[in-house]
Amino acid sequence: MKRTLVSLLSLLALSSLFTITSCQKEQLGNGTQFRATMEGCTSKDGKTALNGTALNWVEGDQIAVYGTAGCGIYTATPQTPATVAVFDNVSGETGDGTFEAFYPATLTTDGINITLPTTQSYVEGSIHEFPMYAMSDNQVLSFKNLCGVLKLHLAKAGVNISSITVTAGSEINGTWLVNYMVYAGNDPEISVDYSSGSPMLQYVSGGTNSITLDCATAQAIDNGADFYIYLPADSYTGLQIEMNTDDGRYCVKTANTTINVVRSQYTTINLGENDLNFVAPVPEGALSGLFSVSATQQVRFSQGNLQYQASTNTWRFAENQFDCVDYDNSNISATYTGWIDLFGWGTGNNPTLHIDDCSYYNTFVDWGVNIICNGGSQPNLWRTLSSAEWNYLFNTRPNASSKYGTGNVDGVGGMIVLPDNWTLPSGCSFTAGFAGNIYEWSYPNSYTLEEWTLMEAAGAVFLTAEGWRQEATNVVHNNGAGAYWSSTNSDEDCEALFMYFTSSEFEPIASQWSDIGLSVRLVFNNN
């Protein structure tokens, strides 16, 4: 049964207002035309243009018209002005009586419910297939807009937008019902007088709270650009906008005020150079804490030290921050089936190199160029800190001296490093600096696995004191020392710079023979 033009709750009220005509109209099928106008989309301050260009019919636009005989599909021939078009039948029969029309023709499949898509297409300066609805008892259709529009004006040098996703606190796509209401004062009254009313959407089912605007060709925003996304009219709290670039970066902004989207109006949000900070997506294997390693660069540390299996040519991060291979590094070879985690300097392309001749280690190849199976499985996602960055982390960033200290996790000795923004978890303690028993690592910071889980969740990093490998296959602990390579060569021949610590001393910039096997902890650039 075809639905009425009003909500089902108002059938009785409708019967008293609707006058049935006795005139019989011929079947409307092939050869029949409709003439259609469209409603403009105004800005909230009353301007009647969309970015300087009114919404127009375009050659080939199709509408679906429902009547007593079913549905007919009609194609547009724009007139002058192009807000008017003549529509010719291309398929189906409409019948007579009262007509309901939908644009685009794909908006409905039954003439009752409409479907708002999860993905919309970018059109420069306009809106692609802005949903509209009309009802009439003749062949003149006055289409009215069903949604409001969010207009995003974005400006940022060197950025090309590939897609934008808007996320709300309620469903904004899926199946909806068109209700038709006229307002008398503050109370809605049902009416069939289309010319004085406004269509309204009522959510039915199958929706999600996100809509994506897809740009088939990435759009530069160097000089500012406008992006239009239509939404059901509503007052949105906590609206989230995620903007993605053609080089894989993203920026997320969350509204701190209610955004009112009004039917047939567009609401503008301006985001400029200082509002937009595009960052690379965080890969698998990255810890949550952010650490400043220069005045302009923050990084995330990997979930554990780098490990390599020669027999399968596989790179991975240790499952836990406190995991280490230890003495098994003495088995290093090109056919070893176990794992190693102590490497000569710059051996990203030759990880099992273990010759006691530093002349073989003169060229640095970062280990991060490799595919790391639990680190995003893409090459070049990760990198090694430079010596200057290790030094900035420990000596220069704000409150640097209060954000590292020695300790142990589940009996494994090492150094704890705290992120830029740090809040100590309830039930945990932390003491900065170097003190305690050099052999036992029992003071000042000692954590059970349960306590460390809380510290790690808050962003803390743990660097194990695994020692190093020398004389090709000899693993040396040297009273619980930790030693981590940098990407920086030394001024001395056959030497490179590294970060070194014990429970009682610390050198963020030290020099070592480049053929010595040290730990490697990779980082991911957050910006």
C-alpha positions as CSV (number, residue, x, y, z in Angstrom):
1,M,0.0,0.0,0.0
2,K,1.3,3.4,-0.9
3,R,1.9,5.7,2.0
4,T,0.1,9.0,2.4
5,L,1.8,12.3,2.2
6,V,1.9,12.7,6.0
7,S,3.0,10.7,9.0
8,L,0.8,7.7,9.7
9,L,-0.2,9.2,13.0
10,S,-2.1,11.9,11.1
11,L,-4.4,9.9,8.8
12,L,-7.6,11.2,10.5
13,A,-6.5,14.8,10.4
14,L,-5.5,14.4,6.7
15,S,-9.0,13.1,5.7
16,S,-10.6,16.4,6.8
17,L,-8.1,18.5,5.0
18,F,-7.6,16.7,1.7
19,T,-10.2,17.3,-1.1
20,I,-10.3,14.5,-3.7
21,T,-10.7,15.7,-7.3
22,S,-13.1,13.9,-9.7
23,C,-10.9,14.7,-12.7
24,Q,-9.3,11.6,-14.1
25,K,-5.8,11.9,-15.5
26,E,-4.4,9.8,-18.3
27,Q,-1.7,7.2,-17.6
28,L,1.6,9.0,-17.4
29,G,4.2,6.8,-19.2
30,N,6.4,7.2,-22.3
31,G,6.1,10.6,-23.9
32,T,4.9,12.3,-20.7
33,Q,6.8,15.3,-19.3
34,F,7.1,16.9,-15.8
35,R,8.3,20.4,-15.3
36,A,10.4,20.8,-12.1
37,T,11.8,23.6,-10.0
38,M,14.3,23.3,-7.2
39,E,14.7,25.1,-3.9
40,G,17.8,27.1,-3.3
41,C,20.2,26.3,-0.4
42,T,20.8,29.4,1.7
43,S,23.5,30.3,4.2
44,K,22.5,30.7,7.8
45,D,22.9,34.5,7.4
46,G,20.3,34.6,4.6
47,K,22.4,34.7,1.5
48,T,20.7,32.8,-1.3
49,A,23.8,31.5,-3.1
50,L,26.0,28.4,-2.6
51,N,29.6,29.6,-2.9
52,G,28.5,32.2,-5.5
53,T,26.7,29.6,-7.7
54,A,23.0,28.6,-7.2
55,L,22.1,24.9,-7.3
56,N,21.0,24.0,-10.8
57,W,19.6,21.0,-12.7
58,V,22.2,19.3,-14.9
59,E,21.6,17.5,-18.2
60,G,20.9,13.9,-17.5
61,D,19.7,14.3,-13.9
62,Q,17.1,11.7,-13.1
63,I,14.1,11.7,-10.8
64,A,11.8,8.9,-9.7
65,V,8.0,9.9,-9.8
66,Y,5.5,7.7,-8.0
67,G,1.8,7.7,-8.8
68,T,-1.1,5.2,-8.8
69,A,0.5,3.1,-11.5
70,G,3.9,2.8,-9.8
71,C,7.2,4.5,-10.6
72,G,8.4,6.3,-13.7
73,I,12.0,7.4,-14.2
74,Y,12.4,10.8,-15.9
75,T,15.5,12.6,-17.2
76,A,16.2,16.3,-17.1
77,T,16.7,18.9,-19.8
78,P,17.6,22.1,-18.0
79,Q,15.8,25.3,-19.0
80,T,16.6,29.0,-18.5
81,P,17.2,29.6,-15.6
82,A,18.7,26.1,-14.9
83,T,16.8,25.9,-11.6
84,V,14.0,24.8,-13.9
85,A,14.1,21.6,-16.0
86,V,11.8,19.6,-18.2
87,F,11.8,15.9,-17.4
88,D,11.0,13.2,-20.0
89,N,10.0,9.7,-19.2
90,V,12.7,7.0,-19.9
91,S,11.2,4.0,-18.1
92,G,8.2,2.9,-16.1
93,E,4.7,4.3,-15.7
94,T,3.5,6.8,-13.1
95,G,-0.3,6.8,-13.4
96,D,-2.5,9.6,-12.2
97,G,-3.5,11.1,-8.9
98,T,-1.1,12.7,-6.5
99,F,2.6,12.4,-7.4
100,E,5.6,12.1,-5.1
101,A,9.0,12.7,-6.7
102,F,12.5,12.0,-5.5
103,Y,15.9,13.3,-6.6
104,P,18.1,11.5,-7.3
105,A,16.1,8.7,-8.8
106,T,18.2,6.2,-6.7
107,L,17.1,7.9,-3.5
108,T,14.3,5.5,-3.0
109,T,13.3,2.0,-4.3
110,D,9.7,1.9,-3.0
111,G,8.5,5.6,-2.9
112,I,8.2,5.3,0.9
113,N,11.7,5.2,2.4
114,I,14.8,7.0,1.2
115,T,18.4,6.0,1.7
116,L,21.1,8.5,2.6
117,P,24.5,7.1,1.5
118,T,27.5,6.5,3.6
119,T,29.7,8.1,0.9
120,Q,29.2,11.3,-0.9
121,S,31.1,12.6,-3.9
122,Y,33.0,15.9,-4.0
123,V,31.9,18.5,-6.5
124,E,33.8,21.7,-6.7
125,G,31.6,24.6,-5.4
126,S,28.5,22.5,-5.1
127,I,26.8,19.4,-3.8
128,H,26.6,16.1,-5.6
129,E,23.0,14.8,-5.9
130,F,21.6,16.8,-3.0
131,P,18.5,14.9,-1.9
132,M,15.2,16.5,-2.8
133,Y,11.5,15.6,-2.6
134,A,8.3,17.0,-4.3
135,M,4.6,16.2,-4.2
136,S,2.0,17.5,-6.5
137,D,-1.5,16.8,-8.0
138,N,-0.3,17.9,-11.5
139,Q,2.8,17.7,-13.7
140,V,4.6,20.7,-12.1
141,L,6.9,19.6,-9.3
142,S,8.4,22.0,-6.8
143,F,11.3,20.1,-5.3
144,K,12.4,20.9,-1.7
145,N,15.6,20.0,-0.1
146,L,15.6,17.2,2.5
147,C,18.9,17.9,4.3
148,G,21.1,20.7,5.5
149,V,24.7,21.2,4.5
150,L,27.9,21.4,6.4
151,K,30.3,23.7,4.5
152,L,33.9,23.2,5.4
153,H,36.3,25.9,4.3
154,L,39.8,24.5,4.6
155,A,43.1,26.4,4.0
156,K,46.6,24.9,4.5
157,A,49.8,25.2,2.5
158,G,51.0,22.1,0.8
159,V,47.9,19.9,1.5
160,N,45.7,18.0,-0.9
161,I,42.5,16.6,0.6
162,S,41.5,13.1,-0.6
163,S,38.5,12.5,1.7
164,I,36.6,14.0,4.7
165,T,34.7,11.9,7.2
166,V,32.1,13.5,9.5
167,T,31.1,11.5,12.6
168,A,28.1,12.4,14.7
169,G,26.6,11.1,17.9
170,S,23.6,9.6,16.1
171,E,22.7,8.0,12.7
172,I,23.3,10.3,9.7
173,N,22.8,7.8,6.9
174,G,20.7,4.7,6.2
175,T,16.9,4.5,5.8
176,W,14.7,7.5,6.5
177,L,11.1,8.4,6.1
178,V,9.9,11.7,4.6
179,N,7.3,13.3,6.8
180,Y,5.6,16.5,5.8
181,M,4.7,19.2,8.3
182,V,3.7,22.8,8.5
183,Y,4.3,24.9,11.7
184,A,1.6,27.0,13.4
185,G,3.4,28.8,16.1
186,N,5.4,26.3,18.0
187,D,3.1,23.3,17.3
188,P,3.3,21.3,14.1
189,E,0.1,20.8,12.1
190,I,-0.3,18.3,9.4
191,S,-1.1,19.8,6.0
192,V,-1.2,18.8,2.4
193,D,-0.4,22.4,1.3
194,Y,3.0,21.7,0.0
195,S,3.8,25.3,-0.9
196,S,3.8,26.5,2.7
197,G,5.4,23.5,4.4
198,S,8.7,21.8,4.7
199,P,9.6,18.1,4.4
200,M,11.2,16.5,7.4
201,L,13.2,13.3,7.8
202,Q,12.5,10.6,10.4
203,Y,15.1,7.9,11.0
204,V,14.0,4.3,10.3
205,S,16.9,1.8,10.4
206,G,20.3,0.6,9.0
207,G,22.3,3.7,9.5
208,T,25.7,4.6,11.0
209,N,27.0,7.8,12.5
210,S,29.6,8.5,9.8
211,I,29.5,10.0,6.3
212,T,32.6,10.3,4.0
213,L,33.0,12.8,1.3
214,D,35.3,11.3,-1.3
215,C,37.4,13.3,-3.7
216,A,38.1,11.4,-6.9
217,T,41.0,13.8,-7.5
218,A,42.7,15.2,-4.4
219,Q,41.8,18.9,-3.9
220,A,44.5,21.4,-3.0
221,I,43.7,23.7,-0.2
222,D,46.8,26.0,-0.4
223,N,44.6,29.0,-1.2
224,G,41.5,27.7,0.5
225,A,38.8,25.4,-0.8
226,D,35.2,24.6,0.1
227,F,33.8,21.1,0.8
228,Y,30.0,20.5,1.1
229,I,28.6,17.5,3.0
230,Y,24.8,17.1,3.4
231,L,23.4,15.8,6.7
232,P,19.9,15.4,8.2
233,A,18.8,18.6,9.9
234,D,19.7,18.4,13.6
235,S,21.7,19.9,16.5
236,Y,25.0,18.0,16.6
237,T,27.1,17.9,19.8
238,G,30.7,16.7,19.6
239,L,30.7,16.5,15.8
240,Q,34.0,15.1,14.7
241,I,35.6,15.9,11.3
242,E,38.5,13.8,10.0
243,M,40.4,15.2,7.0
244,N,42.7,12.8,5.0
245,T,45.4,13.8,2.5
246,D,46.7,12.2,-0.7
247,D,50.0,11.4,1.1
248,G,48.4,9.4,3.9
249,R,48.2,12.0,6.6
250,Y,45.2,13.0,8.6
251,C,43.8,15.7,10.9
252,V,40.9,15.2,13.3
253,K,38.9,18.2,14.7
254,T,36.1,17.8,17.3
255,A,33.6,20.6,17.7
256,N,33.5,22.1,21.2
257,T,30.1,23.7,20.6
258,T,26.8,22.5,19.2
259,I,26.6,22.6,15.4
260,N,23.1,23.4,14.1
261,V,22.4,21.9,10.7
262,V,19.2,23.4,9.2
263,R,17.2,22.0,6.3
264,S,18.0,23.8,3.1
265,Q,20.7,25.9,4.7
266,Y,24.4,25.5,4.9
267,T,26.5,25.9,8.1
268,T,30.1,27.1,7.6
269,I,33.1,25.9,9.6
270,N,36.4,27.6,8.8
271,L,39.7,25.8,9.5
272,G,42.9,27.6,8.6
273,E,46.6,27.2,8.6
274,N,46.9,27.3,12.4
275,D,43.9,25.0,13.0
276,L,45.0,22.1,10.8
277,N,47.9,19.8,11.9
278,F,48.1,16.8,9.6
279,V,49.9,13.7,11.0
280,A,50.6,10.3,9.7
281,P,48.3,7.5,10.9
282,V,49.7,5.5,13.8
283,P,50.8,2.0,12.6
284,E,50.6,-1.3,14.4
285,G,53.3,-1.6,17.0
286,A,53.4,2.0,18.1
287,L,53.1,2.9,21.8
288,S,50.7,5.6,22.9
289,G,53.1,8.1,24.4
290,L,54.4,11.2,22.5
291,F,58.0,12.2,23.0
292,S,59.6,15.5,21.7
293,V,62.9,14.8,20.1
294,S,63.3,18.3,18.7
295,A,61.5,21.7,18.9
296,T,59.2,20.6,16.0
297,Q,59.2,16.8,16.1
298,Q,57.3,14.3,18.3
299,V,57.7,10.6,18.0
300,R,56.1,7.3,19.2
301,F,58.4,4.5,20.3
302,S,57.9,1.0,19.0
303,Q,56.4,-1.6,21.3
304,G,59.8,-3.2,21.9
305,N,63.3,-3.6,20.6
306,L,63.9,-4.6,17.0
307,Q,64.5,-8.3,16.4
308,Y,65.5,-10.3,13.3
309,Q,65.3,-13.9,12.2
310,A,67.8,-14.7,9.4
311,S,66.3,-18.1,8.3
312,T,63.1,-16.4,7.2
313,N,64.4,-12.9,6.6
314,T,61.8,-11.6,9.1
315,W,61.8,-8.4,11.1
316,R,59.7,-7.9,14.2
317,F,59.4,-5.8,17.4
318,A,59.7,-7.7,20.7
319,E,56.2,-8.5,22.0
320,N,57.0,-6.6,25.3
321,Q,59.2,-3.7,26.1
322,F,61.1,-5.8,28.6
323,D,61.8,-8.7,26.2
324,C,65.4,-9.3,25.1
325,V,67.2,-12.1,23.3
326,D,70.3,-11.8,25.6
327,Y,73.0,-14.5,25.2
328,D,71.3,-16.1,22.1
329,N,72.8,-13.2,20.1
330,S,76.0,-15.1,20.1
331,N,74.4,-17.5,17.5
332,I,74.3,-14.7,14.9
333,S,74.6,-16.1,11.4
334,A,72.9,-15.9,8.0
335,T,71.2,-19.2,8.6
336,Y,70.2,-18.9,12.3
337,T,66.6,-20.0,13.0
338,G,66.3,-18.1,16.2
339,W,66.1,-14.3,16.8
340,I,68.8,-11.7,17.3
341,D,68.4,-8.1,18.7
342,L,72.0,-6.7,18.8
343,F,73.2,-5.3,15.5
344,G,76.2,-3.6,14.1
345,W,75.7,0.1,13.3
346,G,73.6,0.8,10.2
347,T,73.0,-2.9,9.2
348,G,69.5,-2.4,8.0
349,N,70.5,-4.1,4.8
350,N,72.8,-6.7,6.3
351,P,71.6,-7.5,9.9
352,T,73.8,-10.6,10.4
353,L,77.0,-8.9,9.6
354,H,79.4,-9.7,12.5
355,I,82.9,-9.0,11.3
356,D,85.5,-7.5,13.7
357,D,86.5,-4.9,11.2
358,C,84.6,-1.6,11.5
359,S,85.5,-0.7,7.9
360,Y,82.6,-2.9,6.8
361,Y,80.2,-0.6,8.7
362,N,80.9,2.8,7.2
363,T,77.6,3.4,5.5
364,F,74.4,3.7,7.6
365,V,71.3,1.9,6.3
366,D,68.4,2.5,8.7
367,W,66.7,-0.7,10.0
368,G,63.4,1.1,9.6
369,V,63.5,0.8,5.8
370,N,62.5,-2.8,6.2
371,I,59.0,-4.3,6.5
372,I,58.4,-5.1,10.1
373,C,55.7,-7.8,10.4
374,N,54.1,-6.4,13.6
375,G,54.9,-2.8,12.8
376,G,52.5,-2.0,10.0
377,S,54.0,-4.4,7.4
378,Q,55.1,-1.5,5.2
379,P,58.7,-0.3,4.4
380,N,60.0,3.0,5.7
381,L,57.4,3.5,8.4
382,W,60.0,3.6,11.2
383,R,63.4,5.1,11.8
384,T,66.3,5.4,14.2
385,L,66.8,8.5,16.4
386,S,69.8,10.7,15.6
387,S,72.3,11.4,18.4
388,A,71.0,15.0,18.6
389,E,67.4,13.6,19.1
390,W,68.5,11.3,21.9
391,N,70.1,14.3,23.5
392,Y,67.0,16.5,23.1
393,L,64.8,13.8,24.6
394,F,66.9,13.5,27.7
395,N,68.4,17.0,28.1
396,T,66.4,19.7,26.2
397,R,62.6,19.0,26.1
398,P,60.5,20.7,28.8
399,N,61.1,19.1,32.2
400,A,63.5,16.6,30.6
401,S,65.4,15.7,33.8
402,S,62.2,14.6,35.6
403,K,61.1,12.3,32.9
404,Y,63.6,9.4,33.0
405,G,65.0,7.1,35.6
406,T,66.5,3.6,36.0
407,G,64.5,0.7,37.3
408,N,63.3,-2.8,36.5
409,V,60.1,-4.4,35.1
410,D,59.4,-8.0,36.3
411,G,63.1,-8.3,37.3
412,V,64.5,-7.0,34.0
413,G,66.8,-3.9,34.4
414,G,66.6,-0.9,32.2
415,M,65.6,2.8,31.9
416,I,62.0,4.2,32.1
417,V,61.3,7.2,29.9
418,L,58.1,9.3,30.4
419,P,56.2,11.0,27.6
420,D,55.8,14.8,27.2
421,N,52.4,14.8,28.8
422,W,52.5,12.5,31.8
423,T,50.1,11.6,34.5
424,L,51.2,9.0,37.0
425,P,48.7,6.2,37.2
426,S,47.0,5.6,40.5
427,G,48.8,3.0,42.6
428,C,52.2,3.5,40.8
429,S,55.2,5.6,41.7
430,F,58.2,7.0,39.8
431,T,61.5,8.5,40.9
432,A,63.6,10.3,38.3
433,G,67.4,9.9,38.1
434,F,70.0,7.2,38.6
435,A,70.4,5.4,41.9
436,G,70.3,2.1,43.6
437,N,72.1,-1.3,43.2
438,I,73.8,-1.6,39.9
439,Y,73.4,-5.3,39.8
440,E,69.9,-5.8,41.2
441,W,68.2,-2.8,39.6
442,S,66.0,-2.8,42.7
443,Y,65.8,0.9,43.3
444,P,64.3,3.5,42.8
445,N,61.7,2.1,40.3
446,S,60.6,-1.5,40.5
447,Y,57.4,-2.7,38.8
448,T,55.4,-5.8,38.7
449,L,53.8,-6.8,35.4
450,E,50.4,-5.4,36.7
451,E,52.0,-2.1,37.7
452,W,53.9,-1.9,34.4
453,T,50.7,-2.4,32.4
454,L,49.4,0.7,34.0
455,M,52.6,2.7,33.4
456,E,52.8,1.6,29.7
457,A,49.1,2.5,29.1
458,A,49.9,6.0,30.4
459,G,52.7,6.3,27.8
460,A,55.8,5.2,29.6
461,V,58.7,3.6,27.6
462,F,61.1,1.0,28.9
463,L,64.6,0.5,27.4
464,T,66.2,-2.8,28.4
465,A,69.8,-3.0,29.7
466,E,70.8,-5.9,27.5
467,G,74.5,-5.0,27.2
468,W,76.2,-5.5,23.8
469,R,77.8,-8.0,21.4
470,Q,81.5,-7.7,20.7
471,E,84.3,-9.8,19.2
472,A,81.6,-11.0,16.7
473,T,79.7,-13.4,19.0
474,N,80.6,-12.5,22.6
475,V,77.6,-11.0,24.5
476,V,78.8,-8.7,27.4
477,H,76.5,-7.3,30.1
478,N,79.1,-5.0,31.8
479,N,77.2,-4.6,35.1
480,G,73.8,-4.1,33.6
481,A,74.5,-1.5,30.8
482,G,72.0,-0.5,28.2
483,A,73.3,0.7,24.8
484,Y,71.2,1.9,21.8
485,W,72.4,3.0,18.4
486,S,71.7,6.4,16.9
487,S,71.7,7.1,13.2
488,T,74.7,9.5,13.5
489,N,78.3,8.7,12.5
490,S,81.2,9.8,14.7
491,D,84.0,12.1,13.8
492,E,86.3,9.3,14.7
493,D,87.1,6.6,12.1
494,C,85.2,3.4,12.5
495,E,83.0,4.8,15.3
496,A,79.3,5.8,15.5
497,L,77.3,7.6,18.2
498,F,75.0,5.8,20.7
499,M,73.0,6.3,23.9
500,Y,74.5,4.5,27.0
501,F,73.3,4.0,30.6
502,T,73.8,1.9,33.7
503,S,71.9,2.3,37.0
504,S,74.4,4.9,38.1
505,E,75.6,6.7,35.0
506,F,74.2,8.0,31.7
507,E,75.6,9.4,28.4
508,P,73.0,10.4,25.8
509,I,75.9,11.0,23.3
510,A,78.7,8.4,23.5
511,S,81.0,6.9,20.8
512,Q,81.5,3.2,20.1
513,W,83.2,1.0,17.5
514,S,80.6,0.6,14.7
515,D,81.1,-3.2,14.5
516,I,79.8,-3.7,18.1
517,G,76.3,-5.1,18.3
518,L,73.9,-2.8,20.2
519,S,70.2,-2.6,20.8
520,V,67.9,-0.8,18.3
521,R,64.7,0.9,19.3
522,L,62.8,2.5,16.4
523,V,60.4,5.4,16.4
524,F,57.6,6.6,14.3
525,N,57.2,10.3,13.4
526,N,53.9,11.7,14.7
527,N,54.0,14.8,12.6
